[in-house]
Amino acid sequence: MRAGTLGRNSRFGITTGTPGRVERAVPPAPTTAAHTVNASRWHPQLRVERRARTAPPRRRAEPVLSSDPSPLRPLAPPPLAPNPWSKPMVPASPPPPGCPHAGPARRTVVQAAAFAAVGIASAAVPGLTRTAWAAEPAQPAGPATAGRAAAAGAALPLRADRDSQGDILAGFRKDHACLLFLHFGNAVTARQWLRRLLPSISTTEEVARFNQAFSRARRRSGGIDPASMSGLWTGLSLTHPGLRLFAGKEPFPAAPPGSSAEAFTQGAAARAQLLGDTGPSAPDSWLFGAEQPGLAVHAVLTLAADNPDRLAEAVAEQHAGAGVAGARVLFQQDGATLPDELRGHEHFGFADCISQPGVRGFDEPDPATGTTVLGKPGTRLIPAGEFLVGPERVGQRPNGLPAWATGGAFQVVRRLAQDVPGWWTQVALRLAELQKAGSAPADAGKEWLGARLMGRWPNGMPVAVCPAAQQPREAGVDPDAKLDYGADPNGWGMPLFAHIRKGNPRGGLVLTPGRPPLAPAELDGRRLMRRGIPYGPVYKPELGDEHGPEASRGLLFVCHQADLVGQFELVARKWVNEPDFPAGRNPRTGCDPVLGPDSPLAFETQSASGSRADTLYFSRFVRTEGSVYAFSPSLSVLRSLAGGQLDDSIEFHTGSVLRPGDVLDAGKVRLTLDTTGDLALLDAQGRRLWHSDTGGSGHDAVLTSGGELVVRTSDGRPAWSSATAGHQGARLLLRPTGELVILDGEQVLWRASAS
């Protein structure tokens, strides 16, 4: 904690006369620590408008290498590691421009980061055996090697996380996957099933360690996958009905409007229209997730393996295990990397999953920048709290979620059917019209326009880097190293509607035409950790009907994030499906031509008078056939659920900052920093039950890494504290019963309540 003069509520006492009751334990000694092409649908007449304006093989993403010489071996269920994201308290940076310091007390922390303009919030601007694999030969470790390994472990604590599930940060990244959508008949047998499954669930530590060794072996073999190394990973996520079943109660004490809790509780089917899942993509045609009465998806079990035969064995085992538990497999979704020249590509033929966010505390930073991943200069490091609940988030925003969410992440699963011949026929027709208008080279092939719609050439090279034609990708070189849209506000190099620019505007998002673009850091809170995989046969009708237009094929889209509304839903609603994004342009940019709804697009090219826009009409050839919102809890929470327990207290994490107007909502009781600068406990009607006394000097509130709740002045000095320093890893919980407590394990260090 910073040195400085304490306010009249010092660490040595609590001001008398404050409503409510505060209790503080005597502190002990500090501890250390596909369907056929429908021409009538995709062939509307093209209208060209001209307006002048003045103004290679799929590669696994290689994880960071350490010098750990220990051989890989099957893992026994390990003890839980200390909280990997605990860190010393640092003063909060001043709120960014537009961040309100006062507001209605009822506003939630999600509403405090509400959708403004295009969704840039004020807070954002500033039953199987444990997996075994063949081991590499152990290398002798000298002192320097051991030292580097120890340093890497200290700098990247999330790589040692044995509580969070492995697909969130490390990524399963297998060539074969299967998702089972399960419905349980009763809670008793469901919990028994979960207890049997728990030892096989893969952790971040073991997946990261395997991926690192695999990448090392692949480099040594000149880019060939090491046949001696294979693994089987298991992941589990639960839907809202699933959490309610396992816990025997409602998992959220409150679901404030606009929050991730509300979206998750409602589910993907209820929010389908909001996300553009209408018409052929509406829930009544879904294969899973439509939530038919009595057949709700309770759990999504993910199995992923290098070997398809081993995966098939595991799937059979899980079917049998579900049967023993009286569970029903509502749907089985298989996925696999496409073969041969399409390996690492999606069905339209473009390399996929190239641009993934780096994660602070997991990916090694480049010492030259400190903000990008080592060896990937185009990949920014994002705070881990954007993908895993608990660590610090962008802007140090609190998430307002229950304690059971800590160490886990929201998961979105969507089955996206792709009409490959339909989409490419449409591309060829639109290219012909552009060529007739003189806006495309006369000798250009359909890949020229297809690349501009996607934002990349089929091999993954960005159009902005090589606009004339596809260039080879250099082995070991990040294709996005020079990708930046900051100097391309009109989309002449990378169209504003391009799929990869719509989903990640990088440094080229202009909120108001004529103004400078936002810095890339201001969009860090909107990134998604994508884990998708294709399904179905490649489109090659010459190979037979099973490879023709009637075959079922597409992408199984999976992503993880800590904020369901502020990340996945915002990107889908405000960016991908919004024709007026970026906003304020005439004609409007249009929707994403790969994933978005039917929409006109403004194809802009440079002209003598500025920018010329040709309007192209694109129809949708990707159809939603299923969607589920789920949550991947930590292993410790899954163990609690196996016993029918779930802590629904709202947790305020170390590294978060509570600012005036922010509200942590536990239903019957809420915690806020009010406009007078006091930390206040309120009942459902907004009446004060307890408050700190800062004499009007409170500016924000934090929980230090030492377990002390502190209200700080505008210059970072303590104005009030709980006087509970010296308890590394202590937690602050707002209980639905009306208590605000600081806990060190099970010991109550401090308590505030109405009684």
GIWORA-V421120 format. One record per backbone hydrogen bond with DSSP energy under -1.0 kcal/mol. NH is the residue of the N-H (numbers start at 1). CO is the residue of the C=O. E is the energy in kcal/mol with one decimal. If there is no record, write none. Layout:
nh=NH co=CO e=E
nh=NH co=CO e=E
This chain:
nh=13 co=10 e=-1.5
nh=21 co=753 e=-3.0
nh=23 co=751 e=-3.4
nh=25 co=749 e=-2.9
nh=31 co=726 e=-1.2
nh=41 co=38 e=-1.5
nh=42 co=38 e=-1.8
nh=43 co=39 e=-1.3
nh=86 co=83 e=-1.1
nh=99 co=96 e=-2.3
nh=107 co=104 e=-1.6
nh=109 co=663 e=-1.4
nh=112 co=108 e=-2.1
nh=113 co=110 e=-1.2
nh=114 co=111 e=-1.5
nh=119 co=116 e=-1.5
nh=120 co=116 e=-1.5
nh=121 co=119 e=-1.1
nh=124 co=121 e=-1.1
nh=146 co=142 e=-2.5
nh=147 co=143 e=-2.4
nh=148 co=144 e=-2.5
nh=149 co=145 e=-2.4
nh=150 co=146 e=-2.4
nh=151 co=147 e=-2.4
nh=152 co=148 e=-2.7
nh=153 co=149 e=-2.3
nh=154 co=150 e=-2.0
nh=155 co=151 e=-2.2
nh=156 co=152 e=-1.8
nh=158 co=361 e=-1.9
nh=159 co=156 e=-1.5
nh=160 co=157 e=-1.6
nh=161 co=158 e=-1.2
nh=166 co=202 e=-2.4
nh=168 co=165 e=-1.1
nh=171 co=166 e=-1.9
nh=176 co=305 e=-1.5
nh=177 co=335 e=-2.6
nh=178 co=303 e=-2.7
nh=179 co=333 e=-2.9
nh=180 co=301 e=-2.5
nh=181 co=331 e=-2.6
nh=182 co=299 e=-2.8
nh=183 co=328 e=-2.2
nh=190 co=186 e=-1.4
nh=191 co=187 e=-2.5
nh=192 co=188 e=-1.7
nh=193 co=189 e=-2.1
nh=194 co=190 e=-2.1
nh=195 co=191 e=-2.2
nh=196 co=192 e=-1.7
nh=197 co=193 e=-1.7
nh=198 co=194 e=-2.1
nh=200 co=197 e=-2.2
nh=201 co=198 e=-1.4
nh=202 co=234 e=-2.5
nh=204 co=164 e=-1.9
nh=205 co=161 e=-2.0
nh=207 co=203 e=-2.1
nh=208 co=204 e=-2.7
nh=209 co=205 e=-2.1
nh=210 co=206 e=-2.1
nh=211 co=207 e=-2.7
nh=212 co=208 e=-2.2
nh=213 co=209 e=-2.0
nh=214 co=210 e=-2.8
nh=215 co=211 e=-2.4
nh=216 co=212 e=-2.1
nh=217 co=213 e=-2.4
nh=218 co=214 e=-2.2
nh=219 co=215 e=-2.1
nh=220 co=216 e=-1.9
nh=221 co=217 e=-1.4
nh=222 co=219 e=-1.5
nh=223 co=218 e=-3.0
nh=229 co=226 e=-1.6
nh=233 co=304 e=-3.2
nh=235 co=302 e=-2.5
nh=237 co=300 e=-2.1
nh=238 co=631 e=-2.9
nh=239 co=298 e=-1.8
nh=243 co=239 e=-2.9
nh=244 co=240 e=-2.3
nh=245 co=241 e=-1.9
nh=246 co=242 e=-2.6
nh=247 co=243 e=-2.6
nh=248 co=244 e=-1.7
nh=259 co=256 e=-2.0
nh=263 co=259 e=-2.0
nh=264 co=260 e=-2.9
nh=265 co=261 e=-2.3
nh=266 co=262 e=-2.3
nh=267 co=263 e=-2.3
nh=272 co=269 e=-1.3
nh=275 co=271 e=-1.3
nh=276 co=273 e=-1.3
nh=277 co=272 e=-2.9
nh=278 co=276 e=-1.8
nh=281 co=278 e=-2.3
nh=282 co=279 e=-1.9
nh=285 co=282 e=-2.0
nh=286 co=283 e=-2.0
nh=287 co=625 e=-3.8
nh=295 co=292 e=-2.5
nh=298 co=182 e=-3.3
nh=299 co=182 e=-1.6
nh=300 co=237 e=-2.8
nh=301 co=180 e=-2.6
nh=302 co=235 e=-2.8
nh=303 co=178 e=-2.6
nh=304 co=233 e=-2.1
nh=305 co=176 e=-2.5
nh=306 co=231 e=-1.4
nh=311 co=307 e=-2.1
nh=312 co=308 e=-2.4
nh=313 co=309 e=-2.1
nh=314 co=310 e=-2.2
nh=315 co=311 e=-2.7
nh=316 co=312 e=-2.2
nh=317 co=313 e=-2.3
nh=318 co=314 e=-2.3
nh=319 co=315 e=-2.3
nh=320 co=316 e=-2.2
nh=321 co=317 e=-2.6
nh=322 co=318 e=-2.5
nh=323 co=319 e=-2.0
nh=324 co=320 e=-2.0
nh=325 co=321 e=-1.5
nh=326 co=323 e=-1.4
nh=327 co=322 e=-3.0
nh=328 co=183 e=-3.2
nh=330 co=181 e=-2.5
nh=330 co=328 e=-1.0
nh=331 co=181 e=-1.0
nh=333 co=179 e=-2.9
nh=335 co=177 e=-2.7
nh=336 co=534 e=-2.3
nh=337 co=175 e=-2.6
nh=342 co=339 e=-1.9
nh=343 co=340 e=-1.9
nh=345 co=342 e=-2.4
nh=346 co=350 e=-2.3
nh=349 co=346 e=-2.1
nh=351 co=458 e=-1.7
nh=352 co=344 e=-2.4
nh=358 co=380 e=-2.2
nh=360 co=382 e=-2.4
nh=362 co=359 e=-2.0
nh=363 co=359 e=-2.9
nh=366 co=372 e=-2.7
nh=369 co=366 e=-1.5
nh=370 co=366 e=-3.3
nh=373 co=379 e=-2.2
nh=374 co=364 e=-3.0
nh=376 co=373 e=-2.5
nh=379 co=376 e=-2.3
nh=381 co=371 e=-2.9
nh=382 co=358 e=-2.6
nh=385 co=392 e=-2.1
nh=386 co=383 e=-1.9
nh=387 co=384 e=-2.1
nh=388 co=384 e=-2.0
nh=389 co=408 e=-2.9
nh=396 co=393 e=-2.2
nh=397 co=394 e=-1.1
nh=403 co=649 e=-3.1
nh=404 co=647 e=-1.4
nh=405 co=402 e=-1.7
nh=406 co=403 e=-1.4
nh=407 co=389 e=-3.3
nh=408 co=405 e=-2.2
nh=409 co=632 e=-1.1
nh=410 co=561 e=-2.4
nh=411 co=630 e=-3.3
nh=412 co=559 e=-2.3
nh=413 co=628 e=-2.3
nh=414 co=557 e=-2.8
nh=415 co=626 e=-2.2
nh=416 co=555 e=-2.7
nh=417 co=623 e=-3.1
nh=418 co=553 e=-2.1
nh=419 co=621 e=-2.7
nh=420 co=418 e=-1.2
nh=423 co=419 e=-2.4
nh=424 co=420 e=-2.2
nh=425 co=421 e=-2.0
nh=426 co=422 e=-2.0
nh=427 co=423 e=-2.1
nh=428 co=424 e=-2.1
nh=429 co=425 e=-2.1
nh=430 co=426 e=-2.4
nh=431 co=427 e=-2.3
nh=432 co=428 e=-2.0
nh=433 co=429 e=-1.5
nh=434 co=430 e=-2.1
nh=435 co=431 e=-2.7
nh=436 co=432 e=-1.9
nh=437 co=433 e=-1.7
nh=439 co=434 e=-2.7
nh=444 co=441 e=-1.6
nh=448 co=445 e=-1.8
nh=450 co=446 e=-2.8
nh=451 co=447 e=-2.6
nh=453 co=449 e=-2.0
nh=454 co=450 e=-2.2
nh=455 co=451 e=-3.1
nh=457 co=461 e=-2.8
nh=460 co=457 e=-2.7
nh=463 co=455 e=-2.0
nh=466 co=462 e=-1.7
nh=477 co=474 e=-2.1
nh=481 co=478 e=-1.8
nh=483 co=480 e=-1.6
nh=488 co=485 e=-2.0
nh=491 co=488 e=-1.1
nh=498 co=495 e=-1.4
nh=499 co=453 e=-2.7
nh=500 co=454 e=-1.7
nh=502 co=498 e=-2.9
nh=503 co=499 e=-1.9
nh=508 co=505 e=-2.4
nh=515 co=512 e=-2.5
nh=518 co=509 e=-2.8
nh=522 co=519 e=-1.6
nh=523 co=520 e=-2.0
nh=524 co=521 e=-1.3
nh=526 co=523 e=-1.9
nh=527 co=524 e=-1.2
nh=529 co=560 e=-2.1
nh=531 co=558 e=-3.7
nh=533 co=556 e=-1.7
nh=535 co=554 e=-2.3
nh=540 co=538 e=-1.2
nh=540 co=547 e=-1.5
nh=543 co=540 e=-2.8
nh=544 co=541 e=-1.6
nh=547 co=544 e=-1.7
nh=548 co=545 e=-2.0
nh=551 co=548 e=-1.2
nh=554 co=535 e=-2.3
nh=555 co=416 e=-2.6
nh=556 co=533 e=-2.8
nh=557 co=414 e=-2.8
nh=557 co=555 e=-1.0
nh=559 co=412 e=-1.8
nh=560 co=529 e=-2.1
nh=561 co=410 e=-1.8
nh=562 co=386 e=-2.1
nh=567 co=563 e=-1.5
nh=569 co=564 e=-2.4
nh=570 co=565 e=-1.3
nh=571 co=567 e=-2.5
nh=572 co=568 e=-2.5
nh=573 co=569 e=-3.0
nh=574 co=570 e=-2.4
nh=576 co=571 e=-3.0
nh=577 co=572 e=-2.2
nh=590 co=579 e=-2.9
nh=592 co=576 e=-2.7
nh=596 co=592 e=-1.8
nh=599 co=618 e=-2.7
nh=601 co=616 e=-3.7
nh=602 co=589 e=-2.0
nh=603 co=614 e=-3.0
nh=605 co=612 e=-2.7
nh=607 co=610 e=-2.8
nh=610 co=607 e=-1.3
nh=611 co=53 e=-1.1
nh=612 co=605 e=-3.2
nh=614 co=603 e=-2.5
nh=616 co=601 e=-2.6
nh=618 co=599 e=-2.4
nh=623 co=417 e=-2.5
nh=625 co=415 e=-3.2
nh=627 co=288 e=-1.3
nh=628 co=413 e=-2.4
nh=630 co=411 e=-2.9
nh=631 co=238 e=-1.9
nh=632 co=409 e=-3.1
nh=635 co=163 e=-3.2
nh=638 co=634 e=-2.2
nh=639 co=635 e=-2.3
nh=640 co=636 e=-1.7
nh=641 co=637 e=-2.6
nh=642 co=638 e=-2.0
nh=643 co=640 e=-1.1
nh=644 co=641 e=-1.8
nh=645 co=640 e=-2.8
nh=650 co=734 e=-2.5
nh=651 co=401 e=-2.1
nh=652 co=732 e=-2.3
nh=656 co=653 e=-1.9
nh=657 co=396 e=-3.0
nh=658 co=701 e=-2.9
nh=661 co=673 e=-1.3
nh=662 co=659 e=-2.5
nh=664 co=671 e=-2.9
nh=666 co=669 e=-2.5
nh=668 co=666 e=-1.4
nh=670 co=682 e=-2.6
nh=671 co=664 e=-2.4
nh=672 co=680 e=-2.2
nh=674 co=678 e=-2.3
nh=677 co=674 e=-2.0
nh=680 co=672 e=-3.3
nh=681 co=690 e=-3.3
nh=682 co=670 e=-3.0
nh=683 co=687 e=-2.1
nh=686 co=683 e=-2.2
nh=689 co=681 e=-3.9
nh=690 co=681 e=-1.3
nh=692 co=679 e=-2.4
nh=697 co=694 e=-1.2
nh=699 co=712 e=-3.6
nh=700 co=712 e=-1.4
nh=701 co=658 e=-2.0
nh=702 co=710 e=-2.5
nh=704 co=708 e=-2.8
nh=707 co=704 e=-2.0
nh=710 co=702 e=-2.9
nh=711 co=720 e=-2.5
nh=712 co=700 e=-3.2
nh=713 co=717 e=-3.1
nh=716 co=713 e=-1.9
nh=719 co=711 e=-3.6
nh=720 co=711 e=-1.4
nh=722 co=709 e=-1.8
nh=727 co=706 e=-3.6
nh=729 co=705 e=-1.4
nh=730 co=727 e=-2.1
nh=731 co=743 e=-2.6
nh=733 co=741 e=-2.7
nh=734 co=650 e=-3.0
nh=735 co=739 e=-2.9
nh=738 co=735 e=-2.3
nh=740 co=752 e=-2.6
nh=741 co=733 e=-2.7
nh=742 co=750 e=-2.3
nh=743 co=731 e=-2.7
nh=744 co=747 e=-2.6
nh=747 co=744 e=-1.8
nh=749 co=742 e=-2.9
nh=750 co=742 e=-1.2
nh=751 co=23 e=-3.5
nh=752 co=740 e=-2.4
nh=753 co=21 e=-2.4
